[in-house]
Amino acid sequence: MSAVVAARPRAFAIWWRDLHRWSVGSFVETGWRWPGETIRPLSAALTRKTVDVDRDTTPNDNLRLVTLHFDGEMEPRGVSLPPLSVQDAIVKRVTVGREEIAQLKAEAAERAASAKAEVEAMILGTKPVG
């Protein structure tokens, strides 16, 4: 019996290999009444790992999106990556779209300022209504 279990006899433990699946989104804020040295955030034990892929040596059709579960299982997602040329075209279209949105927002702000000034002039009587 560990010191933690001896100190807190109602505690339980489960092996990671026996934990099937749970959703991080379902983990709600819980009012734990345990000492901070006993229960710590999962981020204290895990670190993010990113592996760059050399696109010149790895064909795009070999790349797959997966979901990594806490038990180590990798579940393939139903979406495969399109060819790099298609990805580049999508990025270009999104970039152009964002630029168009920024331009339209600027035009809308100018029109709103102009309309506001026009209404104020009508209220002050410096511009005829109609």
Secondary structure as UniProt FT lines:
FT   HELIX           3..7
FT   TURN            9..10
FT   HELIX           16..18
FT   HELIX           24..26
FT   TURN            36..38
FT   HELIX           42..44
FT   TURN            55..57
FT   HELIX           60..62
FT   STRAND          64..68
FT   TURN            70..71
FT   STRAND          74..80
FT   HELIX           84..124
//
